[in-house]
Amino acid sequence: MDLINEISRTVIWLIRAGVTFRVCYCFFRLIMADEESSMYKKRAKNTLLFYVIAESAFVIKSLVMSYYS
């Protein structure tokens, strides 16, 4: 059980770091490239959507693990 929790915490940390860097990259590119701004807005929006779904999956996993423990 401890191994599963440790792996989950590591994956959540990696997801948060990746989303942070990706959104920052999209915003910096949005500032630099005016003609491609809609593409980077969409990419930033999709990244944030991925983050919400990923966090939701880990919350559901946590609820299921606490229910059956």
Stockholm file with secondary structure:
# STOCKHOLM 1.0

chainA/1-69         MDLINEISRTVIWLIRAGVTFRVCYCFFRLIMADEESSMYKKRAKNTLLFYVIAESAFVIKSLVMSYYS
#=GR chainA/1-69 SS CHHHHHHHHHHHHHHHHHHHHHHHHHHHHHHHCSTTHHHHHHHHHHHHHHHHHHHHHHHHHHHHHHHHC
#=GC SS_cons        CHHHHHHHHHHHHHHHHHHHHHHHHHHHHHHHCSTTHHHHHHHHHHHHHHHHHHHHHHHHHHHHHHHHC
//
